[in-house]
Amino acid sequence: MVESKKRADARRNEQSLLDAAAAAFVEDGVHVPVRDIAARAGVGVGTIYRHFPTRADLVVAVYRHQVEACAEAGPRLLRESPTPYAALASWIDLFVDFLVTKHGLAEALQSDDAAFQSLHAWFLDRLVPVGDELVEAAGSRIGAFELMYAVGNLCIGADKDPRYDVRRVVGTLLEGLRPRYATP
C-alpha cells in the first residue's frame, strides 16, 4: 500500500513539475532556473532531477505532455461539441495555445541536442491523425497537415508585435472552413 502511494505521489509530483515548467517556459523561456520551476511546483530541486536528469529531458517531457494533451482533446471535443466544426475550431484554439506558449521550445528543439532529434516527427505522427479525424468530421476542404502548417505559420512571431492578433487571424482562416448550410 505504501508503494502504490509513492507511485501516486511521484505521478502527482511529475504532473506538477510539467505544469510548473510549462508555465515557467512561457514566462521566462526554457533557460529559466531549475530552482524557479521547483518553487512553482512546490517541490525541491532534487525532485526535478530525480524525474528529469537534464534540462533537455525536462524540455522534451513538457513538449510531449503538451502534445499529448492536444491529441487527447480531439476525440473528447468531437463527442462534446455541438457540431464537428465547433470541435475543430476548439481543437485549433488548443493547437494555437500550444504553438504560441511553447516560448523558447522551438529554439531548444532546433539545437544539436540528440534528445530533440525525433520530436518533430513524433509531433506530426501524434497530431495529424487527430486533426484528420476532426477536419473530416467537419467536412473541411483542407487536410489536417495543411491546416496545422498554415496555423503554425500564422503563429510565428505572435509575441513580437502587440498589433498582431494571432487568434483573430486564425479565426479568419477557420471561417473559411465553416460549413455553408443551405437556408430554405
C-alpha positions, 0 to 999 in steps of 0.5 A: 500500500505504501508503494502504490502511494509513492507511485501516486505521489511521484505521478502527482509530483511529475504532473506538477513539475510539467505544469510548473515548467510549462508555465515557467517556459512561457514566462521566462523561456526554457533557460529559466532556473531549475530552482524557479520551476521547483518553487512553482511546483512546490517541490525541491530541486532534487525532485526535478532531477530525480524525474528529469536528469537534464534540462533537455529531458525536462524540455522534451517531457513538457513538449510531449505532455503538451502534445499529448494533451492536444491529441487527447482533446480531439476525440473528447471535443468531437463527442462534446461539441455541438457540431464537428466544426465547433470541435475543430475550431476548439481543437485549433484554439488548443493547437494555437495555445500550444504553438504560441506558449511553447516560448523558447521550445522551438529554439531548444528543439532546433539545437544539436541536442540528440534528445530533440532529434525525433520530436518533430516527427513524433509531433506530426505522427501524434497530431495529424491523425487527430486533426484528420479525424476532426477536419473530416468530421467537419467536412473541411476542404483542407487536410489536417497537415495543411491546416496545422502548417498554415496555423503554425505559420500564422503563429510565428512571431505572435509575441513580437508585435502587440498589433498582431492578433494571432487568434483573430487571424486564425479565426479568419482562416477557420471561417473559411472552413465553416460549413455553408448550410443551405437556408430554405 
